[in-house]
Amino acid sequence: FSQTLLHTVVPPELRFAFLKLFQRLFNCFSSYCYYEITEIDGVNTNELYNAVQLYLSSSASSTTAGTTSSSNRLSLTRGLNSSAITFGLANNDRLSDVFNGVSVVWEHNVTPRQSQTFSWRPLPEEKRGFTLRINKRDQPGILEEYLEFITNKAMEIRRKNQDRLLYTNSRGGSLDSRGHPWESVPFKHPSTFDTLAMDPIKKREIMCDLRDFADGQAFYKRTGRAWKRGYLLYGPPGTGKSSMIAAMANFLGYDIYDLELTEVNTNSELRKLLMKTSSKSIIVIEDIDCSINLTNRKKSNGTGARNDSVSDTRSGSPGIPIPGDPDNNNGGNNSITLSGLLNFTDGLWSCCGSERIFVFTTNHIDKLDPALLRSGRMDMHIHMSYCSFPSLKILLKTYLGCEPGDISPDVSSDLAAVIDEAEMTPADISEVLIKNRRDNDKALRELLEVLRKKKSVNRRLRRRRLVADVEDEAEEKRALDSPKEGGGAANGGGGDDVEVNYKKSEEEDNGID
Ligand SMILES: Nc1ncnc2c1ncn2[C@@H]1O[C@H](COP(=O)(O)OP(=O)(O)OP(=O)(O)O)[C@@H](O)[C@H]1O
């Protein structure tokens, strides 16, 4: 009745003026400051609203020290590409939080939207926002720091909740519907450092290096270095280079950008791809020696300046020239250049964004240009080697559930005696273990047998190579000494030595077999 009377008697202008006056008086006497963080800022989404929502979701779901929720009603959501459920503050509910010893209160306000303001996209029917209440005496010092803390925390939660993404560059550099040159799929590779079979000391070293990198923002800023790191993984096929990349991504919670170099035509395309990668990501170029021919470096004619030209091995033909491209300095050959690739990892462009890891893999490190290997570009060279005994123990644990104590000392020492000379990759060994995973004894027996066979094959090959090398050497020497007399006798002596060694090693081999 009073409201109707008020609406009839008092004109709206007067009501509005009265409300404003009341608010001013309230603000004067209130000991609190209020901050509104609305979901939509004009027509754009307010990033801060999303950050606060995520931050409060972590506070609401856990009873962390200093955080108290005045309600027991929480909203639950699961985002796109996310396997985690997030808690949220229900509509018009409150939550108090403590930051640096200062108490604040958050309130979630949801009201129906009065009228649809004009916008190029439909706005939600409800107007949502958070109100932050801070005591006036605390407000000057805390606000900025608190909001930055919330933003960082929200990013961390988002990364933790969201599944990793695996990106690949679109074919021929084409853009997707959103103008993005990368296509993505959820990244669900289960490899972790626990399942990765490699020397535990080396593994720990890599994990520490990665952790230092991820926590090193202040260090990189202080030392004036771009916040990035390069790893070169090299070794025979099947030694776990791809598994290592997946383990790195899972360890740090980073996305992976798998760069298919053969789909990139120019250096500028390469730069554009780099610019479209996000921070906290691993940019991978697998089998770099196969993607482009990095040994084909030439000196440019006349000037003596380095051209660093590399040829495209897709068809053995040069790339398609793009008129006006400043990178067409390749004597008309418009394929990407080594210098372009080096700039990608090390130049000014490599710093557009931060916290990025570059990983190159190769089966043949000797084929790579030294310029690509110098420190600063590839900070850590990681040799993924054949399976050693410590690595084998990890495989036995993951595939058969065998702890070192579960294997008899005899079998264990037999495995240790043959594993190094057998030169088998973890991929080969895991095949034997997978095949026999229902019967541990059979798996170990078969593994030992395979390792022994491989060891004796390797010995025979080594011997043949040794004999062939010595024969070649002797042949060369004979050719050099041919005018002189008696040269053959000396060579013959060398040949006898080899024969003796050969026989000796064959006897040893038979004993083992
Ligand atoms: N070090 C390892 N630890 C655990 N599993 C491994 C390891 N190496 C290889 N494997 C197993 O072998 C398979 C092939 O390994 P992966 O693809 O990682 O090797 P790679 O070195 O990248 O090979 P390529 O050079 O051919 O790409 C994987 O599925 C993985 O399960």
Ligand as a Chemical Component Dictionary entry (heavy atoms), coordinates in Angstrom:
data_LIG
# 
_chem_comp.id                   LIG 
_chem_comp.type                 NON-POLYMER 
_chem_comp.pdbx_formal_charge   0 
_chem_comp.three_letter_code    LIG 
# 
loop_
_chem_comp_atom.comp_id 
_chem_comp_atom.atom_id 
_chem_comp_atom.alt_atom_id 
_chem_comp_atom.type_symbol 
_chem_comp_atom.charge 
_chem_comp_atom.model_Cartn_x 
_chem_comp_atom.model_Cartn_y 
_chem_comp_atom.model_Cartn_z 
_chem_comp_atom.pdbx_ordinal 
LIG N1  N1  N 0 61.174 -44.747 -22.553 1  
LIG C1  C1  C 0 59.970 -45.317 -22.663 2  
LIG N2  N2  N 0 59.227 -45.513 -21.574 3  
LIG C2  C2  C 0 58.008 -46.082 -21.672 4  
LIG N3  N3  N 0 57.475 -46.497 -22.815 5  
LIG C3  C3  C 0 58.181 -46.321 -23.931 6  
LIG C4  C4  C 0 59.466 -45.714 -23.906 7  
LIG N4  N4  N 0 59.930 -45.687 -25.160 8  
LIG C5  C5  C 0 58.994 -46.215 -25.932 9  
LIG N5  N5  N 0 57.947 -46.615 -25.217 10 
LIG C6  C6  C 0 56.733 -47.245 -25.731 11 
LIG O1  O1  O 0 56.923 -47.452 -27.121 12 
LIG C7  C7  C 0 55.969 -46.780 -27.913 13 
LIG C8  C8  C 0 56.661 -45.886 -28.932 14 
LIG O2  O2  O 0 57.373 -44.875 -28.238 15 
LIG P1  P1  P 0 57.563 -43.391 -28.767 16 
LIG O3  O3  O 0 56.624 -43.106 -29.888 17 
LIG O4  O4  O 0 57.512 -42.482 -27.603 18 
LIG O5  O5  O 0 59.033 -43.480 -29.323 19 
LIG P2  P2  P 0 59.807 -42.440 -30.225 20 
LIG O6  O6  O 0 61.218 -42.426 -29.741 21 
LIG O7  O7  O 0 59.095 -41.140 -30.239 22 
LIG O8  O8  O 0 59.740 -43.091 -31.638 23 
LIG P3  P3  P 0 59.884 -42.374 -33.071 24 
LIG O9  O9  O 0 61.267 -41.799 -33.138 25 
LIG O10 O10 O 0 59.664 -43.500 -34.032 26 
LIG O11 O11 O 0 58.803 -41.326 -33.126 27 
LIG C9  C9  C 0 55.099 -45.966 -26.983 28 
LIG O12 O12 O 0 53.777 -46.348 -27.147 29 
LIG C10 C10 C 0 55.550 -46.296 -25.600 30 
LIG O13 O13 O 0 54.536 -46.945 -24.902 31 
# 
loop_
_chem_comp_bond.comp_id 
_chem_comp_bond.atom_id_1 
_chem_comp_bond.atom_id_2 
_chem_comp_bond.value_order 
_chem_comp_bond.pdbx_ordinal 
LIG N1  C1  SING 1  
LIG C1  N2  SING 2  
LIG C1  C4  DOUB 3  
LIG N2  C2  DOUB 4  
LIG C2  N3  SING 5  
LIG N3  C3  DOUB 6  
LIG C3  C4  SING 7  
LIG C3  N5  SING 8  
LIG C4  N4  SING 9  
LIG N4  C5  DOUB 10 
LIG C5  N5  SING 11 
LIG N5  C6  SING 12 
LIG C6  O1  SING 13 
LIG C6  C10 SING 14 
LIG O1  C7  SING 15 
LIG C7  C8  SING 16 
LIG C7  C9  SING 17 
LIG C8  O2  SING 18 
LIG O2  P1  SING 19 
LIG P1  O3  DOUB 20 
LIG P1  O4  SING 21 
LIG P1  O5  SING 22 
LIG O5  P2  SING 23 
LIG P2  O6  DOUB 24 
LIG P2  O7  SING 25 
LIG P2  O8  SING 26 
LIG O8  P3  SING 27 
LIG P3  O9  DOUB 28 
LIG P3  O10 SING 29 
LIG P3  O11 SING 30 
LIG C9  O12 SING 31 
LIG C9  C10 SING 32 
LIG C10 O13 SING 33 
# 
